[in-house]
Amino acid sequence: MPRRTRAEAEATREALLDAAEQEFLQRGVARTSLEHIARRAGVTRGAIYWHFRDKAALFAAMLERVRLPFADMADAYRREVDGQDPLGLLRRLCRIALATLATNETYRNVYSILLTRCEFAGEVNPAFEGQMAIDAESLRRVEGDFRLARDLGQMAPDIEPDVAARALYALMNGIYTSWLRAPESFDIRADGEAMLDLFFRGLR
């Protein structure tokens, strides 16, 4: 059997992630088997185990395709702002997130799976634990942004940064979940940004 090139191996990995995305979206995570994913990708189950230890590892890799680029962008913007306008930074990142949800199909599919088609138990529990760690790190950074904003006088001195961070997280999670469940119920960009405006005005 000829040895696969690195490019071929990477193409197979991406095809598996694409197939997993579609199967998880269609069936839900718990009802999707590795056989379903392999069949959609046009490969054997053995090909999955070449790239991923199990379904939890495949699920985690699917999340990373949208999480890592956004995290890198957030870090880049933090360096760009350099602590001068932390509230403006957070507002900008939230606006970009809403626009990405509206326009990027992969991003939208993955968050739809994560928020509406996923049972965080059984096979995907290790991926859930990894997700909790990612969320905790994200909250820590946002809390730091709010602490700096308070130090700079951008928000009321009696607002605790950790409470503000959790409130923003809950707002964004609520906007995402509500829209993904019923996209026709409101305009994710116009109405979503209006909700963000209310939140950020309340901090000042």
Secondary structure, 3 states (H helix, E strand, C coil): CCCCCHHHHHHHHHHHHHHHHHHHHHHCCCCCCHHHHHHHHCCCHHHHHHHCCCHHHHHHHHHHHHHHHHHHHHHHHHHHHCCCCHHHHHHHHHHHHHHHHHHCHHHHHHHHHHHHCCCCCHHHHHHHHHHHHHHHHHHHHHHHHHHHHHHCCCCCCCCCHHHHHHHHHHHHHHHHHHHHHCHHHCCCCHHHHHHHHHHHHHHC
